[in-house]
Amino acid sequence: MDTGYLRSLKHRLLGEPTGRLVLVCNFEAEHRWARQHVGLPNADFSAGTNLVRRMEELGVLLAGVNDLLICKYPLDPAYRAYLDRIGLPVPEIAVPENVSADRSTTEDVLDSPALLARLATLGAAGARLLPMATTDLEEKLAVSCGLPLAVPDAAVFERVNGKIYGRRLTAAAGLRAVPGDECETCDELASVLDRYRAALAAGRRIVVKDAYGVSGKGLLVLDTPGKADRLLRMVRRRAERTADDRLHVVVEEWLPKRYDLNYQVTVARDGSVRLDFVKRALTDGGVHQGHIMPAGLTDAQYAEIDHAAQLVGVRLRDDGYVGVVGVDAIVDPDGVVYPVLEINARLNMSTYQGSLTELCQGPGQVALARQYPLSLTAPVSFAEIDRSLAALVGSSGPDRIVITCFGTVNADADRPPPFNGRLYALLVATDTDRLTALDDAVRASLGRLSATRPLFSREVSP
C-alpha cells in the first residue's frame, strides 16, 4: 500500500490515487535546459558526474511498491535488504541492459530495446512516466515507448524553470522580491552593474546567477567594482568572439538572512493548488545540504508562505504547468519573509522525503534530512556504515537514523584516492537538542571513515 503522501501526489498528477508510475530521477535536467541559453563565462555545468547520477537512488523513497524506478545501476543488495528490514516499501528497480558511464540513465534506456519494450507494455496498461523534470530526452522516451508523461513536456519545463521567469512571476504576483534585475543582453548587464557601482564601492555585495544554474554552479558573488568590471569585460569579449550579445542571468542584492526555507507546492491536473509543506533548508555556499522539519515558523510567517504558494501555483498553472514545485525562500534577521528566492518547477530533494517522514517522524518529533560528504581512500561497504550508525541509537529508543541513499558513497571509487563520496540520511529525535547531538554523532562516526577533510559545519539549531 502506498503512503498517504504518495497517494495524494498520484491523485493530483494522475486524477486517481492508485495509478502506476515509472520514475526516472534525472538530476541533470538543468544542464539540458541550459544548452539553449547563454550564461556566465566558464560556468561549469558538467552535471553528469557519477555521484550526481547515483542520486537517482533517492527515488526509492518516493516510488510505491507497485511502481517502477529506473536506475543506471541496481541497488546494493545489502542496502536493499536494509530497506526491507526497516519496513520501507521498495519499488521494483529496472536497469537498462545497455549502460554507458558517459550517458544519462534516460539515454541508456533509449538504447535498451528490452527495457523499452517492457515500458511500452506498462504504458499500454495505463502507467505514466514521472521524471524528476522533463527534458528533450524524457520526452523522447515517452514517445518512443508509448509511455505517456504524468507531467508537461520539455518546452513547458524549460520555460518555467529559468530564474528570469521566476523573478518576473514574483513581480507580477505582487510578492516581496529580493531586489535585483533580469538581464538578457550584455548591455543590460552593463547597465545594471553600473547602477550598483556605488554600492559595491561601499562594501555591499551582489550576486549574478545563470538563468539555469543549480547547486551553486553558475553563481558569482561581486563585492568590488573591479570584480564587476572584470565580469563585464569577459562577457563582452565572448559576445564579440561569438557575434552573440545574448546573456541570460539575474543580478540580485545579497541579503542578510536568519535562515533559508524550502516549501513544496503541487499544481494538480484539475487546476487546484496546494501547499504541501514548509521546511527549513540548510545551504553551504549556495549548495543545498538538507532540511530541518518542522521549519519553526510563526503563524504569520506560515500564512505569508501559504499566500505566496497559492499565487505561484496559479501563475504556473496558467502557463501550462502541472506537477510539483519547490520554492526557495529566506527569512531576514528581522523575521521578514522573502517568499520567492527561486522557483524549481520539478521534483525536489524535499519531494523524495515525503513518504519517509510520514513513516518515521512521529508527532512532536523533529527531523533532519541531510547529506554527509566523505573523502575516502577505499570503497566502504554498506554493512560498515550501517554498523557505525546503528550503534548511535538504541533499538527501542525514540531517536532514529535512516540511510536514504547509499549509491553515492562509492560512486567515484574508480578515481585515484582520496575520492569524494556522499551519504544521505534522515535523523529523527524528540527535540532539537537531541537532534543536534545525534547529528554531531553521525558526523563524528562518518568522519572516522573519511581520509582527509572534515565534514561541513553544523547548522541544526533554529
C-alpha distance (Angstrom), angle and dihedral (degrees) to the residues before:
residue distance angle dihedral
M1 . . .
D2 3.81 . .
T3 3.79 119.5 .
G4 3.79 119.0 -101.4
Y5 3.81 88.4 -108.5
L6 3.80 93.0 56.2
R7 3.80 93.9 42.4
S8 3.78 89.6 53.2
L9 3.80 91.8 48.3
K10 3.80 91.8 49.6
H11 3.80 91.1 48.3
R12 3.80 91.1 54.9
L13 3.80 95.7 43.4
L14 3.80 100.4 36.8
G15 3.79 103.4 23.1
E16 3.82 93.1 -116.0
P17 3.82 132.4 60.8
T18 3.79 101.4 -128.9
G19 3.79 102.7 52.9
R20 3.79 120.8 131.4
L21 3.79 120.1 -112.3
V22 3.79 132.2 -161.2
L23 3.79 107.4 -153.9
V24 3.80 129.4 -155.2
C25 3.80 114.1 -180.0
N26 3.81 99.6 -154.9
F27 3.80 101.0 178.1
E28 3.82 90.7 174.5
A29 3.84 94.0 68.3
E30 3.82 95.7 115.6
H31 3.77 89.1 55.5
R32 3.81 89.9 59.7
W33 3.81 93.5 47.0
A34 3.82 92.6 48.0
R35 3.82 92.9 61.5
Q36 3.82 92.0 82.8
H37 3.80 95.0 47.0
V38 3.79 133.6 71.5
G39 3.77 114.1 -128.2
L40 3.78 137.8 165.6
P41 3.82 117.3 -33.8
N42 3.81 114.0 -95.8
A43 3.80 93.5 6.5
D44 3.79 108.9 161.7
F45 3.80 112.0 -132.3
S46 3.80 96.2 162.8
A47 3.77 90.8 138.2
G48 3.80 94.8 156.5
T49 3.80 97.3 90.9
N50 3.77 122.0 140.0
L51 3.79 91.1 -116.1
V52 3.81 94.9 52.3
R53 3.79 92.1 46.1
R54 3.80 92.2 50.6
M55 3.81 87.6 59.0
E56 3.81 84.4 80.1
E57 3.81 84.8 84.7
L58 3.83 86.3 77.9
G59 3.80 85.6 77.0
V60 3.81 86.8 78.1
L61 3.81 86.9 74.6
L62 3.81 94.0 55.5
A63 3.80 105.8 35.8
G64 3.80 118.6 86.4
V65 3.79 125.9 -128.8
N66 3.82 91.2 -97.8
D67 3.80 94.0 46.7
L68 3.80 127.1 89.7
L69 3.80 122.9 -126.7
I70 3.79 117.2 -162.4
C71 3.81 114.1 -147.6
K72 3.77 132.0 174.1
Y73 3.79 90.2 -130.6
P74 3.82 132.6 22.2
L75 3.79 120.7 -101.3
D76 3.77 116.2 -91.2
P77 3.84 103.0 -95.7
A78 3.81 92.7 -130.9
Y79 3.81 90.9 50.9
R80 3.78 91.6 49.1
A81 3.79 90.3 50.9
Y82 3.80 88.6 49.8
L83 3.81 92.0 54.2
D84 3.81 89.8 50.7
R85 3.80 90.9 47.1
I86 3.81 95.4 53.6
G87 3.80 91.9 46.2
L88 3.80 102.6 -109.0
P89 3.82 114.2 147.7
V90 3.80 108.3 -115.3
P91 3.82 120.0 -156.1
E92 3.75 125.4 -141.8
I93 3.81 110.8 -85.5
A94 3.79 120.4 -141.7
V95 3.81 119.9 -164.2
P96 3.84 121.2 -165.9
E97 3.78 113.0 -114.5
N98 3.81 90.7 -135.4
V99 3.80 112.8 53.4
S100 3.78 128.4 172.8
A101 3.80 123.1 -176.0
D102 3.81 93.1 -138.0
R103 3.83 94.8 55.6
S104 3.76 134.5 75.5
T105 3.79 119.1 -110.5
T106 3.81 90.3 -107.9
E107 3.80 90.3 54.9
D108 3.80 88.9 50.6
V109 3.81 90.5 52.8
L110 3.79 91.5 50.1
D111 3.82 87.6 56.6
S112 3.82 94.5 47.6
P113 3.84 111.8 84.4
A114 3.80 95.6 -176.0
L115 3.79 93.5 54.3
L116 3.81 91.4 43.0
A117 3.79 89.4 54.9
R118 3.79 90.8 50.2
L119 3.81 91.4 49.7
A120 3.80 89.9 49.8
T121 3.79 89.2 55.9
L122 3.80 90.7 50.6
G123 3.80 91.1 48.0
A124 3.80 91.3 51.7
A125 3.81 88.1 52.6
G126 3.81 92.2 54.4
A127 3.82 104.4 -92.0
R128 3.82 118.9 144.9
L129 3.79 131.2 -148.1
L130 3.81 115.6 -119.0
P131 3.80 112.6 -173.5
M132 3.76 121.8 -178.7
A133 3.81 82.6 -112.2
T134 3.78 133.1 -14.7
T135 3.78 118.6 -107.8
D136 3.78 128.5 164.0
L137 3.82 88.6 -84.9
E138 3.81 96.3 56.6
E139 3.79 89.9 43.8
K140 3.80 89.3 53.3
L141 3.81 89.9 48.7
A142 3.81 92.0 52.0
V143 3.78 91.9 50.9
S144 3.80 96.7 41.8
C145 3.80 95.4 56.8
G146 3.80 102.3 26.7
L147 3.81 93.2 -113.2
P148 3.81 105.2 141.4
L149 3.78 120.0 -138.9
A150 3.81 118.3 -110.2
V151 3.82 88.0 -150.4
P152 3.83 135.8 40.1
D153 3.79 126.9 -69.4
A154 3.80 128.1 -88.3
A155 3.81 95.3 -92.7
V156 3.81 92.3 59.3
F157 3.80 92.9 46.0
E158 3.79 93.3 49.2
R159 3.80 92.6 47.6
V160 3.80 97.0 51.1
N161 3.80 98.5 40.4
G162 3.80 100.5 62.1
K163 3.80 116.8 107.2
I164 3.81 89.9 -131.1
Y165 3.80 89.1 57.9
G166 3.80 90.8 47.2
R167 3.80 94.3 53.0
R168 3.79 92.1 47.4
L169 3.81 91.6 48.7
T170 3.79 90.0 51.0
A171 3.80 91.8 51.8
A172 3.80 93.7 45.2
A173 3.81 90.4 50.8
G174 3.80 91.0 53.1
L175 3.80 93.6 -121.5
R176 3.80 124.6 150.4
A177 3.79 104.5 -91.9
V178 3.77 133.8 -164.4
P179 3.84 103.7 -103.4
G180 3.78 110.0 -102.5
D181 3.79 148.5 96.1
E182 3.79 142.6 -103.9
C183 3.79 119.0 -125.0
E184 3.79 128.0 -163.2
T185 3.82 100.0 166.5
C186 3.79 137.1 38.7
D187 3.81 90.0 -113.0
E188 3.80 90.8 55.8
L189 3.80 90.3 52.2
A190 3.81 90.5 48.8
S191 3.79 90.8 52.8
V192 3.80 93.1 49.1
L193 3.81 94.3 46.8
D194 3.81 90.8 49.1
R195 3.79 89.2 55.1
Y196 3.81 90.6 53.8
R197 3.82 95.4 46.3
A198 3.81 95.3 100.6
A199 3.80 92.1 45.8
L200 3.81 91.5 50.7
A201 3.80 90.5 48.6
A202 3.82 87.8 53.7
G203 3.81 91.4 55.6
R204 3.80 100.7 -98.5
R205 3.79 120.2 138.4
I206 3.78 132.9 -134.2
V207 3.78 129.2 -173.8
V208 3.81 127.1 -141.4
K209 3.81 114.5 -154.7
D210 3.79 131.9 -170.3
A211 3.77 112.2 -119.8
Y212 3.80 89.6 -120.0
G213 3.79 102.1 28.5
V214 3.78 117.9 134.2
S215 3.81 138.7 -172.0
G216 3.80 95.1 11.0
K217 3.81 94.3 -48.8
G218 3.78 118.3 125.0
L219 3.81 91.7 25.1
L220 3.80 125.9 123.4
V221 3.81 126.2 -176.7
L222 3.80 115.3 -151.2
D223 3.80 120.1 -162.4
T224 3.82 103.7 160.9
P225 3.82 135.1 44.3
G226 3.81 87.7 -119.6
K227 3.80 92.8 61.2
A228 3.80 89.9 49.0
D229 3.80 90.3 51.2
R230 3.81 91.9 50.1
L231 3.78 91.6 51.0
L232 3.77 91.7 49.7
R233 3.81 91.9 49.6
M234 3.80 90.0 51.9
V235 3.81 94.7 51.4
R236 3.83 91.1 44.2
R237 3.80 92.1 52.4
R238 3.79 91.4 48.9
A239 3.80 91.5 48.2
E240 3.82 90.5 52.0
R241 3.79 92.5 46.7
T242 3.81 94.3 48.6
A243 3.82 97.7 32.2
D244 3.80 86.3 -129.4
D245 3.82 119.9 120.3
R246 3.82 95.0 -176.0
L247 3.79 119.0 123.3
H248 3.80 124.9 170.9
V249 3.79 109.4 -161.7
V250 3.78 140.8 119.8
V251 3.80 125.1 -137.0
E252 3.80 117.6 -150.5
E253 3.77 137.0 175.8
W254 3.79 114.3 -110.3
L255 3.78 105.1 -115.2
P256 3.80 124.9 -159.9
K257 3.78 110.6 -120.5
R258 3.75 142.0 -165.5
Y259 3.78 92.0 -152.9
D260 3.80 145.6 -31.7
L261 3.78 125.7 -105.1
N262 3.76 133.8 -158.9
Y263 3.79 122.7 -166.2
Q264 3.78 132.5 180.0
V265 3.79 126.1 -136.5
T266 3.79 124.8 -175.8
V267 3.79 121.2 -153.6
A268 3.79 104.9 -156.7
R269 3.76 127.4 -145.2
D270 3.81 89.3 -113.2
G271 3.82 90.1 57.8
S272 3.79 98.0 -104.9
V273 3.81 119.9 135.0
R274 3.82 125.8 -147.9
L275 3.78 135.6 -178.6
D276 3.80 104.1 -133.8
F277 3.80 101.6 -173.1
V278 3.81 146.0 -37.4
K279 3.80 123.0 -131.1
R280 3.76 134.9 -179.1
A281 3.79 107.3 -113.4
L282 3.79 126.7 -142.4
T283 3.80 116.2 -147.2
D284 3.79 135.3 176.0
G285 3.81 117.0 -163.8
G286 3.78 91.1 -21.1
V287 3.81 91.9 -50.5
H288 3.78 118.5 121.4
Q289 3.80 113.4 -116.9
G290 3.79 105.2 169.2
H291 3.80 149.6 -64.4
I292 3.79 139.0 -90.0
M293 3.79 117.7 -147.4
P294 2.98 127.2 -125.5
A295 3.80 99.9 30.6
G296 3.80 95.6 -143.6
L297 3.80 96.6 -130.5
T298 3.77 125.4 163.8
D299 3.80 117.0 -114.5
A300 3.81 89.9 -105.5
Q301 3.80 92.8 51.0
Y302 3.80 91.8 48.6
A303 3.81 90.5 49.4
E304 3.79 89.9 53.1
I305 3.80 91.6 50.8
D306 3.81 90.7 48.1
H307 3.81 90.8 50.9
A308 3.81 91.3 49.9
A309 3.81 91.6 46.8
Q310 3.79 91.4 56.4
L311 3.80 93.3 48.6
V312 3.80 93.7 46.3
G313 3.80 92.4 46.6
V314 3.81 94.2 49.2
R315 3.80 93.1 50.1
L316 3.80 91.9 47.8
R317 3.81 89.3 48.6
D318 3.80 90.4 51.4
D319 3.81 88.5 52.3
G320 3.80 91.2 55.6
Y321 3.79 101.2 -95.4
V322 3.81 124.9 141.8
G323 3.78 123.1 175.1
V324 3.77 144.6 43.3
V325 3.80 121.2 -16.7
G326 3.80 125.8 -167.7
V327 3.80 115.5 -159.1
D328 3.80 124.6 -167.2
A329 3.80 118.2 -148.9
I330 3.78 138.4 168.1
V331 3.79 137.2 -143.1
D332 3.80 113.8 -146.4
P333 3.83 124.7 -140.2
D334 3.82 90.4 -90.9
G335 3.81 92.2 54.2
V336 3.82 94.2 -104.8
V337 3.81 112.4 149.0
Y338 3.79 121.6 -135.6
P339 3.81 95.0 -166.2
V340 3.81 99.6 -166.9
L341 3.76 119.7 43.5
E342 3.79 93.6 144.8
I343 3.80 137.4 -7.2
N344 3.81 119.4 -141.5
A345 3.78 106.9 -175.1
R346 3.81 96.2 -164.7
L347 3.77 139.9 66.7
N348 3.78 110.3 -54.9
M349 3.80 136.3 -163.5
S350 3.81 86.8 -93.6
T351 3.78 90.8 56.3
Y352 3.79 92.7 62.6
Q353 3.81 92.0 51.8
G354 3.82 97.4 57.7
S355 3.80 100.2 91.2
L356 3.79 92.4 38.6
T357 3.80 95.0 54.7
E358 3.81 89.6 45.7
L359 3.80 89.1 56.6
C360 3.80 100.2 37.4
Q361 3.81 110.5 27.9
G362 3.78 111.5 76.5
P363 3.82 127.8 -161.0
G364 3.79 111.9 -65.8
Q365 3.80 93.6 11.2
V366 3.80 125.0 123.6
A367 3.78 124.2 -139.3
L368 3.77 138.7 -162.8
A369 3.80 122.4 -160.1
R370 3.77 111.6 -171.6
Q371 3.78 148.9 141.8
Y372 3.77 122.7 -110.2
P373 3.82 114.7 -155.1
L374 3.79 118.8 -143.5
S375 3.78 134.9 -167.1
L376 3.79 108.0 -153.5
T377 3.77 136.6 -174.0
A378 3.81 93.2 -162.5
P379 3.81 138.2 10.8
V380 3.79 115.7 -77.0
S381 3.80 120.3 -141.8
F382 3.78 121.6 -128.6
A383 3.79 89.9 -122.4
E384 3.81 90.8 58.5
I385 3.80 93.2 52.2
D386 3.80 92.7 42.5
R387 3.82 91.8 52.7
S388 3.78 91.4 47.2
L389 3.80 94.8 52.1
A390 3.81 97.5 36.6
A391 3.79 89.0 60.7
L392 3.82 89.6 62.5
V393 3.81 96.7 64.9
G394 3.77 131.2 44.4
S395 3.78 116.9 -115.1
S396 3.80 91.6 -123.6
G397 3.80 100.8 31.6
P398 3.81 127.4 106.1
D399 3.81 95.5 -112.1
R400 3.77 119.1 89.5
I401 3.82 140.2 -173.8
V402 3.80 119.2 -163.0
I403 3.80 120.9 -174.5
T404 3.79 105.4 -137.9
C405 3.81 102.4 -179.0
F406 3.80 127.7 17.0
G407 3.82 101.7 163.7
T408 3.81 91.4 79.9
V409 3.82 93.3 60.2
N410 3.81 97.0 76.2
A411 3.82 99.0 17.5
D412 3.81 92.6 118.4
A413 3.80 97.2 37.5
D414 3.81 90.6 121.9
R415 3.82 89.5 68.2
P416 3.81 122.5 89.8
P417 3.82 111.5 -84.4
P418 2.87 135.7 -65.3
F419 3.80 92.4 50.6
N420 3.79 127.3 175.2
G421 3.77 121.5 -110.6
R422 3.77 134.8 172.5
L423 3.79 133.2 -149.8
Y424 3.81 122.8 -161.1
A425 3.78 120.3 -153.6
L426 3.80 143.4 163.1
L427 3.80 117.8 -135.6
V428 3.81 121.0 -163.5
A429 3.81 126.0 -171.3
T430 3.80 140.6 160.6
D431 3.81 95.4 -110.2
T432 3.79 142.4 2.7
D433 3.81 95.1 -96.3
R434 3.80 91.7 54.6
L435 3.81 89.9 45.3
T436 3.80 91.0 52.5
A437 3.80 91.2 49.1
L438 3.80 91.3 48.1
D439 3.81 91.5 49.7
D440 3.81 89.4 50.6
A441 3.79 90.2 50.9
V442 3.81 92.8 49.2
R443 3.79 92.2 49.5
A444 3.80 91.2 48.4
S445 3.80 92.2 48.0
L446 3.78 93.7 48.5
G447 3.78 90.1 41.3
R448 3.78 88.7 65.5
L449 3.80 86.9 61.5
S450 3.80 92.5 49.5
A451 3.76 118.5 96.0
T452 3.78 107.2 -155.4
R453 3.80 120.1 -6.9
P454 3.82 132.9 52.3
L455 3.76 123.4 -118.6
F456 3.80 115.2 -98.0
S457 3.78 122.2 -84.0
R458 3.78 123.1 -77.8
E459 3.80 121.3 -98.3
V460 3.77 108.6 168.6
S461 3.78 109.8 113.4
P462 3.83 116.9 89.9
